[in-house]
Amino acid sequence: MTKNYVQKVSNWGNFPIVEKEIKSEESYSQIKNYITKNNEIIARGNGRCYGDSALAEHIFSTKKLNKFISFDRINGVLECESGVLLSDILEISVPQSYFLYVTPGTKFVTIGGAIASNIHGKNHHFEGSFCEFVLEFTLMNERAEILNCSRTENQELFWSTIGGMGLTGIILKAKIQLKKIETSYIRQENIKAENLDEIFNLFEESKNWTYTVAWIDCLQKGKNIGRSILMRGEHALLSELPQKLSQKPLEIKRKFSPTIPFYFPGFVLNNLSVKIFNYFFYAKQRSKFLKNIIDYETFFYPLDAINDWNKIYGKDGFIQYQMVIPKENGKEGMRKILETISKSGNGSFLAVLKLFGKGNPEAYNSFPMEGYTLALDFKVNKKLKKLVQKLDEIVEDFGGRIYLAKDSMSKSSLTDYLQNTRNPKFNSLQQKRIKNN
Ligand SMILES: Cc1cc2nc3c(=O)[nH]c(=O)nc-3n(C[C@H](O)[C@H](O)[C@H](O)COP(=O)(O)OP(=O)(O)OC[C@H]3O[C@@H](n4cnc5c(N)ncnc54)[C@H](O)[C@@H]3O)c2cc1C
């Protein structure tokens, strides 16, 4: 391969940054040729994973695989190439009364990335993860063969690719099931919780809500550990919309999204600024209980409102640490984790707690298992590795797991659930790191 394609590349956390070859092709014959000629390849969607999973010696970008193939409006079945973004799907599906069954906290991920990470949303306890709504996909494997994979055809490859982090080949296109909606709005309730007991009770009480998620102030100590706001929601019915909104019930709200123009200097984000942010976030909602109707963008994608927000963490980048602790030990495990973080002084602007339902045993490479999952952002600094090691130990003691789509520092024993889904052609820097540590 020529040197032309070598460039600096990182995923959303801007850590690590590496110089590797990136190539994008659109015809299957060119992709075949690429796979035949190279080793140590990994597919890359939109680089919205945080760590090093979409990085390798040879990075195959799916950005040219960006075409829609078909949309069955009667049954809500959509077929598209793997580089199509969820944001593009919503643009065409919402006005036609369809939504994604499962969506992560950003809409800027590709269909290929969603399958490879078997992403989850705020509704895992209710509807499961992305794979439940994948009907079939086409994959190019290590021998450059093109294979259709579904629950009835090439089943083993279907299930190992789901959550397989790109290690089985390149997903070329997929067919997914969409969800019928009456409006583009969400009926939302926000409830403040003073501590961990209260927030866990609220999750239990809200089990029959389709969407639940909590923002947690991870710098609280003692009796205030777990201070948080639970947000729960349902797709609003037409009859629930106020008169003004019911005129255009499937409207997509267009909003101005400012862009962070440069990397913030390292000192901007510190323990104090995180404390102040957390204070205002909690205080902003004055009453214990708030009820409203909001557009889906505000409910699902608050972070997408600011472009390139990852730059606020500075040039050294940041990691997102996401773990799941089995339900039976959930509260105790979370308490230990929050105490450890609070003591370390490594505050996280964004700490999000969710409830997972039972994992799908067939999707054996996937992260979700029944329990509580917490995701936290940490600015990269010299002390971070030590904190991650401590958190890893707690997660391991409680029988939990680490989410590979976010990981760039954790130890291998926590990632064992990605069983031997490796072959000589496809490998990522993440898998190499995990194998070697
Ligand atoms: C703000 C934000 C919020 C998020 N919230 C959530 C959340 O709520 N839930 C959740 O589950 N995740 C969440 N994520 C993580 C994100 O959904 C996943 O990392 C997703 O996989 C990113 O998709 P991508 O297209 O950017 O893929 P990339 O980041 O480019 O790649 C991710 C993985 O998918 C593989 N891959 C990508 N395309 C293909 C393909 N065509 N064929 C084979 N393998 C492929 C890559 O090799 C890599 O292992 C969030 C990320 C951000 C930045």
The ligand as a Tripos MOL2 file, in Angstrom:
@<TRIPOS>MOLECULE
LIG
   53    58     1     0     0
SMALL
NO_CHARGES

@<TRIPOS>ATOM
      1 C1        -21.6730   10.6840   22.7510 C.3       1 LIG1
      2 C2        -21.6990    9.1950   22.6350 C.ar      1 LIG1
      3 C3        -22.7010    8.4830   23.2640 C.ar      1 LIG1
      4 C4        -22.7500    7.0900   23.1430 C.ar      1 LIG1
      5 N1        -23.7510    6.4200   23.7560 N.ar      1 LIG1
      6 C5        -23.8270    5.0830   23.6690 C.ar      1 LIG1
      7 C6        -24.9040    4.3620   24.2500 C.ar      1 LIG1
      8 O1        -25.7910    4.9460   24.8660 O.2       1 LIG1
      9 N2        -24.9410    3.0250   24.0570 N.ar      1 LIG1
     10 C7        -23.9890    2.3470   23.3420 C.ar      1 LIG1
     11 O2        -24.0850    1.1300   23.2120 O.2       1 LIG1
     12 N3        -22.9490    3.0050   22.7860 N.ar      1 LIG1
     13 C8        -22.8540    4.3470   22.9350 C.ar      1 LIG1
     14 N4        -21.8210    5.0180   22.3540 N.ar      1 LIG1
     15 C9        -20.7920    4.2440   21.6270 C.3       1 LIG1
     16 C10       -21.1520    4.0250   20.1600 C.3       1 LIG1
     17 O3        -22.5290    3.7780   19.9940 O.3       1 LIG1
     18 C11       -20.4140    2.7970   19.6280 C.3       1 LIG1
     19 O4        -19.0510    2.9090   19.8710 O.3       1 LIG1
     20 C12       -20.6280    2.5430   18.1350 C.3       1 LIG1
     21 O5        -20.0960    1.3000   17.8070 O.3       1 LIG1
     22 C13       -19.9610    3.6150   17.2830 C.3       1 LIG1
     23 O6        -20.3040    3.4070   15.9370 O.3       1 LIG1
     24 P1        -19.3730    3.9230   14.7540 P.3       1 LIG1
     25 O7        -20.1250    3.7720   13.4970 O.co2     1 LIG1
     26 O8        -18.8410    5.2680   15.0570 O.co2     1 LIG1
     27 O9        -18.2380    2.8210   14.8000 O.3       1 LIG1
     28 P2        -16.6680    2.9610   15.0940 P.3       1 LIG1
     29 O10       -16.4780    3.7460   16.3370 O.co2     1 LIG1
     30 O11       -15.9750    3.4460   13.8950 O.co2     1 LIG1
     31 O12       -16.3000    1.4270   15.3680 O.3       1 LIG1
     32 C14       -16.7860    0.7820   16.5280 C.3       1 LIG1
     33 C15       -16.5590   -0.7260   16.3850 C.3       1 LIG1
     34 O13       -17.4000   -1.2120   15.3370 O.3       1 LIG1
     35 C16       -16.6240   -1.8750   14.3380 C.3       1 LIG1
     36 N5        -17.2310   -1.5720   13.0220 N.ar      1 LIG1
     37 C17       -17.6380   -0.3620   12.5670 C.ar      1 LIG1
     38 N6        -18.1620   -0.4930   11.3240 N.ar      1 LIG1
     39 C18       -18.0780   -1.8130   11.0000 C.ar      1 LIG1
     40 C19       -18.4230   -2.5640    9.8430 C.ar      1 LIG1
     41 N7        -18.9910   -2.0140    8.7490 N.pl3     1 LIG1
     42 N8        -18.1620   -3.8960    9.8400 N.ar      1 LIG1
     43 C20       -17.6060   -4.4950   10.9130 C.ar      1 LIG1
     44 N9        -17.2620   -3.8210   12.0500 N.ar      1 LIG1
     45 C21       -17.4820   -2.5030   12.0880 C.ar      1 LIG1
     46 C22       -15.2220   -1.2920   14.4780 C.3       1 LIG1
     47 O14       -14.2530   -2.1950   14.0110 O.3       1 LIG1
     48 C23       -15.1290   -1.0760   15.9880 C.3       1 LIG1
     49 O15       -14.7590   -2.2610   16.6290 O.3       1 LIG1
     50 C24       -21.7460    6.3990   22.4100 C.ar      1 LIG1
     51 C25       -20.7290    7.1300   21.7830 C.ar      1 LIG1
     52 C26       -20.7040    8.5060   21.8970 C.ar      1 LIG1
     53 C27       -19.5950    9.2710   21.2210 C.3       1 LIG1
@<TRIPOS>BOND
     1     1     2 1
     2     2     3 ar
     3     2    52 ar
     4     3     4 ar
     5     4     5 ar
     6     4    50 ar
     7     5     6 ar
     8     6     7 ar
     9     6    13 1
    10     7     8 2
    11     7     9 ar
    12     9    10 ar
    13    10    11 2
    14    10    12 ar
    15    12    13 ar
    16    13    14 ar
    17    14    15 1
    18    14    50 ar
    19    15    16 1
    20    16    17 1
    21    16    18 1
    22    18    19 1
    23    18    20 1
    24    20    21 1
    25    20    22 1
    26    22    23 1
    27    23    24 1
    28    24    25 2
    29    24    26 1
    30    24    27 1
    31    27    28 1
    32    28    29 2
    33    28    30 1
    34    28    31 1
    35    31    32 1
    36    32    33 1
    37    33    34 1
    38    33    48 1
    39    34    35 1
    40    35    36 1
    41    35    46 1
    42    36    37 ar
    43    36    45 ar
    44    37    38 ar
    45    38    39 ar
    46    39    40 ar
    47    39    45 ar
    48    40    41 1
    49    40    42 ar
    50    42    43 ar
    51    43    44 ar
    52    44    45 ar
    53    46    47 1
    54    46    48 1
    55    48    49 1
    56    50    51 ar
    57    51    52 ar
    58    52    53 1
@<TRIPOS>SUBSTRUCTURE
     1 LIG1         1 GROUP 0 **** ****
